[in-house]
């Protein structure tokens, strides 16, 4: 038997050589969903921590009231922090989107398995609640709604950073001290 990594990379995970039963395959799919969900949560948490730090630094730099160089400082430093926030937001999107796509793939495979094998074959006591949305298929929309926070956060922060950067420039041009 070829090693598991080769089989998974070169073939679909439904190869009989990899799993002895549908229940084993379902367990594998769920462990992959759990792993990717944990990875997505970790990425989102790290991203939010970095944005929190940048937001605090931005607010602190905007509060500079030095009469000699405060106005120029409020233009340069907050604008750079806004640019950094925007750049990190743009760089966060592909990683978060990739995790979302992988989770989507595993959910789709799980739904296909449950449709082809039937939940009765996988669970002897017909615990359909185990699959999530009651009578809805396991590939339903609920998990997608739970992932929207991670998908939307970089877009929201990126938009805020763009507005804050523009705000710094407008304040400088207008001459507000």
N, C-alpha and C positions, 0 to 999 in steps of 0.2 A: 504494500500500500504506500502510495506517495505521501510525502509529508503534508500536513494540513494546510500550511501556508500556500504551497504550490497549488493544491486543489482549489482553495478559495480564490486565489488570484487568477487561475486559468479556467475555472469552471464556475458554474452556478453552485450555490450552497445546497441545492437539492440533489446532489449526486449521492446515490445510495451508499457509496463507499465511505462517506464522511459521517453520516448519521445513521444510527440503527433504527430510530423510530421518529415518528412525527413529533412526539412529545419532546424528544431530545432536540430536534430542530427548532421547535418553538422556544424551548429554553435558551438555545443559542441566540436566536433572534432577539429575545427579550434582554439577554445579557448585553448584546451589542447596542440595543436601544438605550439601556441604562448607562453603559459606558459613554456613548456619544452625548447623552443628555447631561451627564456629569461634566464632560468636557465643555459643552456649551455653557453650562452654568458657571464653570470656572473662568471661561473667557469673558463672559458677561460681567462677572464680579470684578475681575482684573480691570476691565475697561472702565467700569463705573468708579472704581477706586482712583484710577488715573485722572478721570474727568473731575472727580471731587477735588483732588489736589490742585488741578489746574484752575478750577473755579475759585477756590480759596485764594490762590496766588493772584488771580486776575482781580478779584475784589480788593485784595490788599494793595495791589499796585495802583488801582484806580483811586484809592484813598490818600494818595501822596499829596500833601498840601504845601510842599516846599515852594516858597515864593520865587526862587531863582530858577530852578530847573524842573519844578513839578509838572508844568504844562507839557514840556517835551517828554518827560518821563512817562506821563499818562498817555502819551501817544505811542511811544516806542515799546515799552514793556508789555502793556496789555495787548497791543496789536500782535506782538510776537507770541504771547500766550494764546491769543485767539487763533492765530495761524497754526500753532502747535496742536491745539485742541481740534481744529478742523482736519489737520493731517492725520492725527491719530484716529479720528472718526472715520475718515476715508479708508484707512488701513485696517480698521476693525471689521468693516463690512464683509470683505471676502472670507475671513476666517469664520465669522458667525454664520454667514450664508452657507459655507461648506458644511458646517456641522448640521445645520438645518436640513440640507439636502441629503446627508447621510442618514439622519434620523428618519426622514421621509421615505427613503429607500427601504430601510429595515421595517418600517411600519407597513409599507406596501407588501413586502415579502411575507410579513406576518399575516396580513389580511388574506393574501392568496393562499397561504397554508391553511388558514382556518376555513376558507371557502372550499378548498379541495379535499382536505382531510375531515372536515366537519368537527365541530366542538365536542360532539359526543364521543368521537374516537380519541380525543385528547384528554377529556376529563370524564371520569366514570360517573360522577355525581351531578353532571350538567350544571356546573356553576358558571352560568353565562355572565354573571356580574364580574367575574374575574377578568373579562375582556374589556371592561370599561364602561361603555355607554349603553348598558342594558341590551336591547335588541339590535342596536346599531352595530355594523361590522367593526372589527378592531382597527381597520384603516380609516375610521371616521374622522370627523373634523375637529374633535375636542382637543387632541394633542397639538394640532396646528395652531389653535387659538392660544394655547399655553406658551407656544414658542414666539408669538408675535412681540412680546416685550423685548426679547433678545434681538429680534430682527429690526425693530423700530428704534431702539435706543440710540444707535450710532447716527441714524438719520436725524433724529430730534436734536441730539447734541451738536451734530455738524451744522445744522441750521442755526442753532443758538449761537455757536461760535462765529459763524459768518455775520450774524446780526450784531454781536458784541464788537467784533473787529471793525465793522462799518461804523458803529456808534462811537468808538474811540476816535476814528478819523474825522467824523462829523464834529465831534466836540472840539477837536483841535482846530479845525478849519473855522468854525464859528467863533472860537476864542473863549469858550466857557472855561472859567477857572474853577 
